[in-house]
Amino acid sequence: MKKSDISSHVAGQASLSKAAADSAVNTVFSAISDALAREETVTIAGFGTFSTKRRPARQGRNPRTGESITIAASKVPSFKAGKTLRDAVN
């Protein structure tokens, strides 16, 4: 399912225009992204929790040359599904 499919589904379920639903979906995704950028946790009851995790620096290899390189530390987004979502999938 793509973002446009989600917008179409929201438009049909909420009796909104496609443009209004697209704007709503973009606003929700933007709010989640902004919160994660501030390293906040986003919890949606019955769905799951979005958070950020730190990935430490580590050694890697350049596959072309075999040369050892250092991969910098970074933050990555993480998602943990809630019980309701896990039960719906299974």
Secondary structure, DSSP 4 states (H G I P E B T S, - for coil): --HHHHHHHHHHHHT--HHHHHHHHHHHHHHHHHHHHTT--EEETTTEEEEEEEE--EEEE-TTT--EEEEPPEEEEEEEE-HHHHHHH-
